[in-house]
Amino acid sequence: MLASKMSRGTLMADLLVKLQTIATIVATGGGTYIAFAGLHAWKREMKGRRDIELCQHVIAQFYEAEEKVRELRSPMSYPAVEIRGSTQA
C-alpha cells in the first residue's frame, strides 16, 4: 500500500511538472505573438504617420504655388509702367 501511495505521489509530481512545462510554452508563445503583433501595429502607425506628414507638406506646397500663381496673374502685381509723353504725375 505504501508503494502505491508513493507511485501516486510521483505520478502527480510528474504530471504537475509536465503541466508547468506546457503552461510555460503556451505563455511564451502567447507573449511572443503579442510582441510581434504590437511591433507590426507600431510599424503600420509609423508608416501612416509618415504618409500623412508627406501629404500635409505636399498640400502646403500646392497652396504656396497657387498663391504665387495668383499673385503673378493679378494686374496689381506688376510695377507701374510710365507712358512717354504722358503729363500725368
DASULTA-V636267 format. One record per residue. N is the residue number from 1. OMEGA is omega in whole degrees, -180 to 180 (999 if undefined). NEAR is the number of other C-alpha atoms within 8 Angstrom. Layout:
n->N omega->OMEGA near->NEAR
n->N omega->OMEGA near->NEAR
This chain:
n->1 omega->179 near->4
n->2 omega->180 near->5
n->3 omega->-180 near->6
n->4 omega->177 near->7
n->5 omega->179 near->8
n->6 omega->180 near->8
n->7 omega->178 near->8
n->8 omega->178 near->8
n->9 omega->178 near->8
n->10 omega->178 near->8
n->11 omega->178 near->8
n->12 omega->179 near->8
n->13 omega->178 near->8
n->14 omega->179 near->8
n->15 omega->179 near->8
n->16 omega->177 near->8
n->17 omega->179 near->8
n->18 omega->177 near->8
n->19 omega->179 near->8
n->20 omega->178 near->8
n->21 omega->179 near->8
n->22 omega->179 near->8
n->23 omega->179 near->8
n->24 omega->179 near->8
n->25 omega->-179 near->8
n->26 omega->-180 near->8
n->27 omega->178 near->8
n->28 omega->178 near->8
n->29 omega->178 near->8
n->30 omega->179 near->8
n->31 omega->178 near->8
n->32 omega->178 near->8
n->33 omega->-180 near->8
n->34 omega->179 near->8
n->35 omega->180 near->8
n->36 omega->177 near->8
n->37 omega->177 near->8
n->38 omega->178 near->8
n->39 omega->179 near->8
n->40 omega->179 near->8
n->41 omega->179 near->8
n->42 omega->179 near->8
n->43 omega->178 near->8
n->44 omega->180 near->8
n->45 omega->-180 near->8
n->46 omega->178 near->8
n->47 omega->178 near->8
n->48 omega->179 near->8
n->49 omega->179 near->8
n->50 omega->178 near->8
n->51 omega->179 near->8
n->52 omega->179 near->8
n->53 omega->178 near->8
n->54 omega->179 near->8
n->55 omega->178 near->8
n->56 omega->179 near->8
n->57 omega->-180 near->8
n->58 omega->179 near->8
n->59 omega->178 near->8
n->60 omega->179 near->8
n->61 omega->178 near->8
n->62 omega->178 near->8
n->63 omega->178 near->8
n->64 omega->179 near->8
n->65 omega->179 near->8
n->66 omega->179 near->8
n->67 omega->180 near->8
n->68 omega->177 near->8
n->69 omega->179 near->8
n->70 omega->178 near->8
n->71 omega->-180 near->8
n->72 omega->-178 near->8
n->73 omega->-179 near->7
n->74 omega->180 near->8
n->75 omega->-178 near->6
n->76 omega->-177 near->5
n->77 omega->-180 near->8
n->78 omega->177 near->6
n->79 omega->-179 near->5
n->80 omega->180 near->4
n->81 omega->-179 near->4
n->82 omega->179 near->5
n->83 omega->-180 near->5
n->84 omega->178 near->4
n->85 omega->180 near->4
n->86 omega->180 near->6
n->87 omega->180 near->4
n->88 omega->-180 near->3
n->89 omega->999 near->2
